[in-house]
Amino acid sequence: MSFVSDQDVCTGLENLPVFFKGNFSKDDLPLFQYSPENVPGPGCETDPTEVTLPGCDCRSQSCQQGSCSCLQAHHQAYDRQGHLKRHWEEETEYSLPVFECNVLCGCSDACGNRVVQRGLGLSLCVFPSHGKGWGLRALEPVPRGRFVCEYAGEVIGMEEARRRQRAQRPGDMNYIIVVREHGGGGRLRETVVDPAAVGNVGRFLNHSCQPNLFMVPVRVHSLVPKLALFAGRDIAPGEELTFDYSGAYNNNPQGKGSHPSLSGQPAKGVGEEDFKRKPCHCGAQNCNLFLPLDVSIISNT
């Protein structure tokens, strides 16, 4: 018989408890240290907990585009409901960066440019997902564009990511996400996050070739982005929450509905001689049959 436990997976560290559903106990969950935010790990060049970005001088309850230096330098990322605006659907080569107001800003905590930093605001639960280990689902309706959760963990260097990848056994889960952001002049910034040992509820999200979430790098206090997951469509209570580990949305990494600043490089058929591809069990009609593979983590090139 299935039930919802009163034990909080987050151990009280989030705004809301995240319970787990199923005929099992918390002791059956993978062992990890819960952290609602990124922490520095081996090879991390910039401490994600340090404040490195400037703030605005606004003194109003909520910042306005015409007077806020944060919004003028970047753009208004959220609408009045706090939902991400749909610039990620536009046919552009790269998506716009998202910068929120931070601890140095003069605006209040109620500012409309503060969304991801507020943390978890939805009722979620962890459950055993057949053939995929654990999964995460929503217990309430999630409107399109709503922030769901962060994918938080250790921020590590690429060499450390390769070392951890090589140390994995065949049955081990791989949680490492590499986010590549393309800037002007051909600049490339990589952020590597691994929530295997230290992480948040985002580590329970499964891959899908037809996901209902998409990932956006959101900067608050630091140049190291928070890997924020937003609803790509309206999500009903009880639906499993998923995102495409390659960074695409709806299996379309370069077209409408995608977020091409996240290039996980699915790399079909590449590197299979050295690294066995793991099968995908998402069940989507457009399933690629294998989980995305980022060849850069398993090679030195």
N, C-alpha and C positions, 0 to 999 in steps of 0.2 A: 504494500500500500504506500502511496506517495504522500508526503507531508512537507510542510514548510517549517524548518527548524527555527527556534528562537535564538540560535547562536549566530553572531555577527562575524562574517568572514573578515571584515575590515577592523575588527577588534576596537571599535569605537573611534577610529581615526578619521572617518568621513562624516559629512553632515548628516547622512542617513545610514542606517544599518543595511548591509547586503546579506540577506539570509540565503540558505541553500535548501533546495528542494530535492527530495528523493529518499530512498530507503538506505541511508548511510549517515555517518557521523562526521563531524568536522575533522576527526583524526584521519579520515580517508582522503582528505584533500592533500595535494602536494605541499611539501614543507617549504615555506618561504617566509621572509620577513616582510610584513606589510608596510608600505610607504605610499601615501597619497600623492607624492611628488617625486620628480627625478632626484637622484642623488649621484654624486661623483663616484666613478669607478676607475679601475686601472686604465691608464691611457687617456683619461679625460683631460683635455687641454684647458677648458674653461669651466669653472665650478658653476653648475646650474643654479645653485642656491644664492650666489652673489648677485647684488644689484649692480648692473653694468649699463643700464639704459637710462637716459634722462627722463624727467617728468615734465608735465605741463604746469602752468601757473593758474589754471582755472580755479575759481572759488565757488562755482555754481554746484547745484545738486548733481547735474549731469552735463557733460561736455557737449558743446555745439561745434559743428563743422567750421563755422565762420570765425571762431575765436580760439579754438583749441589747437595748440601746436602739435599734439599727438595726431589728431585727425587730419590736420593740414599736411603733415609730413607723410602720412600714409593714406588712409581712407576710412570711411565709415563702414565697418565690417558687419555690424549688426543692425537689424531693424528695431522698431519700438518694442517688440515682444522679446528681444534678446536672441532672435534667431539669425543665423548666418545668412547674409544676403546672397543671392544666387549668382554671384560673379563666377562661381566655379562651373556653371553650366555653359558659359559663353565660349564661343569658338576662338579662343586665344591660345597662343603658343604656350604661355605659362600663366598660372593663376597668381592673383595678387597676394602679397604677404599680409598677414594679420598681426597688428601690434595693438595690445590693450594698454590702457592707463595702468600705472604701477604705483608702488609704495611712495615714490617721490612726487607724485602728482598731487595737486591741491584739491581736486574734486573729491566728492564723497564716495563711500563704498557702494552707494546706490547708482553710480554713474552707469549709463548704458554701454560704455566702452569697457566694462568689467564683466566678463561672462565666464570664461574658462577658469580664471583664478578663483572664482567662488566655489569651485569643486562640484562634487556630486549633488544633483538636485532631483534625481529620478529614483523611483523605487525599482530596484533590480534584484534578481536572484540568480545564484549559481545552481546548475543542475547537471547530472550526468548525461552527456550527449552521445548517443549510440554511435560507436565506431570512431568518435572524435575526442574521447576523453571527457573533459568538462566543457560546459557552455555557459553563456550568460543570456538571460532574457529579461525583457521589460515587464513589469507588473502593472503598468499604466500606459495610456496612449502616449505616443511620442510624435509630435508634429514634425513635418519636414523642416530641416534647418536647425532643429533644437540640439544644443550641446548635450551629449550623453555621458561621456567619461573621457578621461585622459588615458593614454597608454604610457604609464610611468614605470621607471625602473632605474637601473644603473646606466649612466651615460659613460660609455667606454670608447677606447680608440679602436681603429680598424684592425690593428695587429692583435689586440686582445680579443676582438670578435673572431678572428681567424683561429686563434689558439683555442677558444672555447668551442668553436665549430668542430675542429679536429678532434677534440677530447670527447665529443658526444658519442654515445653508443647507439647502435641501430634503433633501439626502441625509445630513445630519449626524445622529448619534445624540444623543438627549436623555437625560442621566443624572440630571437634577435631581429630587430627591425633596423634597416638602414634607410634613412631619409636623405634624398639628394635634392638640394634646392639650387636652381640655376639663376644666377644673377646677371647683371649687365656685364658686358665685356668678356663673356665666356667664363665668368667665375662660377665655381662649384663649391657648395658648402655641404658637408656630410655630417649627419647626426646619427649616432649609433646608440640604440637603447636596448638593454637586455633586462627583462623583468623576471628572469628565471629564479634568482636567489633573493632579490629585493624588488618588489613591484606592487602594483595596485590591482584593482578589480579588472582592469583592461587585459591582464594576462589570461583571463578566461575566455576572451573573445575568439571564436573560430573563424577560419577563412571561408569565404564563399566566392565562387565565380560570378554570382549574382547577389551582391551584398545589399544590406539596407543602411550601412554606415559608410562614411568616407573620412579619411584622415587629413587634417590640415595642421601645418606647423603654426603655432600661435606663440608670439613672444610677449612676455609680460615684464618681468624685471631684468631678464638676462637675454643675451644674444643666443643662448641655447634655447631652442623652442620647446614648448610643451607640445606633445603629439596629441592633438585634440581630435576626438571622433564625434562627428555630427550625423544626424539622420538625413539620409539622402532621399527619403520619401516618408510618408506617414506610416507609422509602425503601430500595429495593434497590440494590446496587452497579451502576453503569452508568447509572442514571436521571439525566436532566437535572434540575438543581435550578432551581426557578422560584418567583417570588412574584407576587402581584397588585399592579401598580404603583399601583392605587387605594387600597390598604390593606385591601381586603376579603379574605376567605378563602373559597374555593369559591364566588365570585361572589355572596356573601350579606353585604353590608356592615352589615346591622342585625340579623341573626338569629343562631341558634346556629352556632358555628364561626367567627365573625367576630372582628375586633379593631377595634371601631368608634372607638377613640381615634385611629386613623390615617385621616383623611378626605382621600383624594386627589381626590375629586370627579370621577368619570368623566365626568359632564356630556355625555351623548349629545346630539349635534346642536347643542350650544351653542358659539358662537364659530367655527363652520366657515367663515363668510364671511371671517374675518380670519386663520384658522390652519388649514391643511389637516391633517385627521386622518390619522394614519399607520395603515395596515392592520395587523391582528393576525394573526400566523401561528402561533398556539399550537396549533391543531388540536383544541382541546377541543370536546366536544359542546355545551357551553353558551357557546361563544365569542361575544363581543360584536362581532366583525368588525373593530373598531378598538381601538387602544391607548387606555388611559385618558387623558383630557385634563383637566388642572387649569387652569380658566379664569383663576384668580387670578394665574397667572404671566404670562399674555398680556394682561392688562388692568390698569388702574390703579384698579379699584374693589374 
